[in-house]
């Protein structure tokens, strides 16, 4: 129970929820999508060496089938692929209401890449294939940091809503 | 965290596979270019697809000198596709010379890289 002098009473339940969200980092699981088997192996080996749990997929449709069964915090996808490309994969994922998966588009990043279409499709970030190993991990780390901050924000909003409801 | 040496060995093995595959792709690109010269539109699409693949994979594996000429072939293909995808007109010599020169460089860089990793 808090003081009744204009300050909101502190609900320990809401605080506990927030602390739990802060203490529970997003699992380090990544879905990697690339039709090139050598590129796929290269990326997966590099990520596994950094203790990420990695699941490979050879095209956008295969990735969608996997995502039907299991949620992934981060999807790293190539752009141009047969069957279903990275942009269509992202569009379909967002159309299903999946907003809490961070999508990184892997691309050669030249003038032919349609940034506007990718942005409208729901891509969160881009990674050039010309990046060295260090930048790959920096971008992945930034993705997980963003996801944790989003979780924190959601928890804080939920706690605030609960407090406001209580004080109403 | 897995052993650094083991990871390096894995990556080296993948690089070697990439170079071997690209060597085969160079031969394929040469035959596709000949077919394009004879007006084969399907060959142009395939040339573009293979060049794009090498452009991207070359960059990922750290072979910029292989990625760049492949990127030039891809760009030249995109230009020709935008102008005359069905190859209804005779293919201009600029395209053929540009791609041919880039192919020579690509082949040379692949061989240099292969000998460098052996």
Interface residues (C-beta under 8 A of the other chain):
Chain A: X36 X38 X39 X41 X42 X43 X45 X46 X48 X49 X50 X51 X78 X80 X107 X108 X110 X112 X128 X129 X130 X132
Chain B: X1 X2 X4 X7 X10 X11 X14 X17 X18 X21 X52 X53 X55 X56 X57 X59 X60 X61 X62 X64 X67 X71 X75 X78
